[in-house]
Amino acid sequence: MQCRFASSILLLASLVGTACSRHQAPVPEPPVGGDGGAQATHYTAPDGLEAGGVCALDAVDGMQPAAARLQANRTVVFAGWLGDAGGGVPEQAHLVLAGAAGQFQFVMHAGDHRPDVAAALGSPGLERAGYNTLVNLVNVPVGTYRTSIVMQEGAPLECTLNATISIE
């Protein structure tokens, strides 16, 4: 009896894990080296920048953001989702890394299918809020960086990702 019960628990856990994993953004394998990806440019906050929008950083190079220790001079993948204050997906956005060595921005685009985000926030406009952005770290100095997304449509909005990454 105990074996049947234990088997049932394992089967149930497996099914729940499989169902939940279907709702995460697919994370492509990162390329080796610093080839490709969005190039870093120096960032200056636009006039009138306010906190707003909704966003999340699900993974950095397949790792939990809190554990992200990245090698300098590589191309890495930032994966998550973003939405503007109106419950839609902005066409123009930048991933921003801000640290003691400077502030850097990378052009990014959402559009990946994220029905989990739309359902959780009750906003059908976020159905394609997912992003998988290749980021080229070649011009970013070694250091620790706070992460955010700046959306450029209408009044500029900054959505803090609540993640700090290290480039080593």
BELCOR-V642778 format. One record per residue. N is the residue number from 1. PSI is psi as a letter, one per 30 degrees, with the letter a starting at -180 (NA if undefined). NEAR is the number of other ideal C-beta (glycine too) atoms within 8 Angstrom. D_CENTER is the distance of its C-alpha to the mean C-alpha in whole Angstrom. Layout:
N/PSI/NEAR/D_CENTER ; N/PSI/NEAR/D_CENTER
This chain:
1/e/4/45 ; 2/e/5/43 ; 3/e/6/42 ; 4/e/7/41 ; 5/e/8/39 ; 6/e/8/37 ; 7/e/8/36 ; 8/e/8/35 ; 9/e/8/33 ; 10/e/8/31 ; 11/e/8/31 ; 12/e/8/30 ; 13/e/8/27 ; 14/e/8/26 ; 15/e/8/26 ; 16/e/8/24 ; 17/e/8/21 ; 18/e/8/21 ; 19/e/8/21 ; 20/e/8/18 ; 21/f/7/16 ; 22/f/6/17 ; 23/g/8/14 ; 24/k/10/11 ; 25/k/13/9 ; 26/k/7/11 ; 27/j/10/10 ; 28/l/6/13 ; 29/k/3/15 ; 30/k/11/14 ; 31/l/9/17 ; 32/k/4/20 ; 33/a/7/20 ; 34/g/9/19 ; 35/k/7/20 ; 36/a/6/18 ; 37/l/13/14 ; 38/k/11/14 ; 39/k/8/16 ; 40/k/14/16 ; 41/l/7/18 ; 42/k/8/20 ; 43/k/10/18 ; 44/k/5/21 ; 45/k/7/20 ; 46/l/8/21 ; 47/k/3/24 ; 48/g/6/24 ; 49/k/9/20 ; 50/l/8/20 ; 51/k/6/17 ; 52/l/9/16 ; 53/a/13/14 ; 54/k/8/12 ; 55/l/11/8 ; 56/l/8/6 ; 57/j/13/3 ; 58/e/10/5 ; 59/l/15/6 ; 60/j/14/7 ; 61/h/9/10 ; 62/f/7/11 ; 63/l/8/11 ; 64/k/6/10 ; 65/e/13/9 ; 66/f/6/12 ; 67/g/6/14 ; 68/j/12/12 ; 69/j/6/15 ; 70/k/13/15 ; 71/k/7/18 ; 72/l/10/19 ; 73/h/7/20 ; 74/l/11/17 ; 75/k/13/15 ; 76/l/12/11 ; 77/k/14/8 ; 78/k/13/5 ; 79/k/14/4 ; 80/b/13/3 ; 81/l/15/6 ; 82/l/17/8 ; 83/l/16/12 ; 84/l/14/15 ; 85/f/6/18 ; 86/g/5/20 ; 87/g/9/18 ; 88/a/8/17 ; 89/j/12/14 ; 90/k/13/15 ; 91/f/6/16 ; 92/k/7/15 ; 93/l/14/12 ; 94/k/12/11 ; 95/k/14/8 ; 96/k/14/11 ; 97/k/14/12 ; 98/k/10/15 ; 99/a/10/18 ; 100/f/5/22 ; 101/f/7/22 ; 102/a/7/20 ; 103/k/11/17 ; 104/k/14/16 ; 105/l/13/14 ; 106/k/16/12 ; 107/k/7/13 ; 108/l/12/10 ; 109/k/8/11 ; 110/l/13/10 ; 111/f/7/13 ; 112/k/12/12 ; 113/j/6/14 ; 114/i/14/13 ; 115/f/8/16 ; 116/e/8/15 ; 117/e/13/13 ; 118/e/13/16 ; 119/e/7/18 ; 120/e/6/17 ; 121/f/10/17 ; 122/h/4/20 ; 123/j/8/19 ; 124/f/5/20 ; 125/f/10/18 ; 126/g/16/15 ; 127/e/10/16 ; 128/h/10/14 ; 129/f/14/11 ; 130/k/14/8 ; 131/k/15/7 ; 132/j/12/7 ; 133/k/13/8 ; 134/k/12/10 ; 135/k/13/11 ; 136/j/14/15 ; 137/g/15/15 ; 138/e/8/19 ; 139/g/7/20 ; 140/j/11/18 ; 141/l/7/20 ; 142/k/6/20 ; 143/a/9/19 ; 144/k/8/17 ; 145/k/13/14 ; 146/l/9/13 ; 147/k/15/9 ; 148/l/11/9 ; 149/k/15/9 ; 150/k/15/12 ; 151/k/15/14 ; 152/g/9/17 ; 153/k/7/19 ; 154/b/4/22 ; 155/k/5/22 ; 156/k/11/19 ; 157/k/13/16 ; 158/k/15/14 ; 159/j/14/11 ; 160/k/8/11 ; 161/f/12/8 ; 162/h/4/11 ; 163/k/11/10 ; 164/k/8/12 ; 165/l/13/12 ; 166/k/10/15 ; 167/k/13/16 ; 168/NA/7/20
